[in-house]
Amino acid sequence: MKKLVAEFIGTFWLVLGGCGSAVLSAAFPEVGIGLLGVSLAFGLTVVTMAYAIGHISGCHLNPAVTVGLWSGGRFPASEVIPYIVFQVLGAIAGAFVLYIIASGQAGFSLEGGLASNGYGDHSPGNYSMMSGFISEFVMTFMFLIVILGATHKLASPAMAGLAIGLALTLIHLISIPVTNTSVNPARSTGPAVLVGDWAMAQLWLFWLAPLLGALIAGLVYRWLSPDDE
């Protein structure tokens, strides 16, 4: 239960910190943090939680990470579903707190999306569904390659959190214009539950593509680095 609560708290922080930076700070007049700031915010949530709860739960904060670690032989199958459930609950809680804060501003509306992920008309750059799928698949694949490498028994454990956080920052720098960047089904689910409508209709892509990318990355890295066994 302590591991599950840690995952809840960590995913709560990821959504509140990452999506919160996009909703509250990205376009703030004259001093907004923009795409670079939002990308960094998502990376910082992972870095801070890696050192806060990494020793408790492993700091997955992401169903795709959990699945990738399982397929890579690093995580027991019996814990996959409980981890994912608490990650999703944490993401929904984070999105709800963000909504409460954001709704305190006159004129706020959920029509803005609450940093939801989307494709087509709901992609920041109007990218197609196929572009969104490929982006999410490839970015999650590479994210898991970095995670599996940085947490390998032969790697430096003190640097793992920083490497993983910087990888997530880079992923956001690349793909925010395409899908608003998910690579994390829980992160996508939190805002989508509150926004409903198109965000829920397009949510399938932000589960399917990241989970497939993570699953294949785990298998590839397991082959690439057989001493994992």
Number of C-alpha atoms within 10 A of each C-alpha: 9 9 19 19 16 26 32 26 22 30 31 29 24 28 29 28 22 24 27 25 24 24 21 17 16 18 14 12 8 6 9 15 19 14 19 14 18 25 25 20 25 27 26 22 22 30 22 17 23 23 16 15 17 20 11 15 19 18 25 24 34 27 26 28 29 28 30 31 26 20 21 25 16 18 15 12 13 9 13 16 13 13 24 24 15 25 32 25 19 29 31 26 21 27 32 20 16 21 21 10 12 18 13 9 10 7 7 11 13 15 10 10 19 24 26 31 29 30 25 17 12 19 20 17 15 16 17 16 18 12 15 26 19 14 23 28 24 19 26 29 27 17 26 30 21 21 22 25 18 20 19 16 11 10 12 11 12 11 12 22 23 19 19 25 25 20 20 28 21 18 24 26 18 16 20 20 17 25 28 25 28 29 33 23 27 29 32 31 27 28 28 25 17 18 21 17 12 17 23 18 11 20 20 13 22 25 20 15 26 31 26 19 25 32 23 20 27 26 16 15 21 20 12 10 13 8 10 15 8
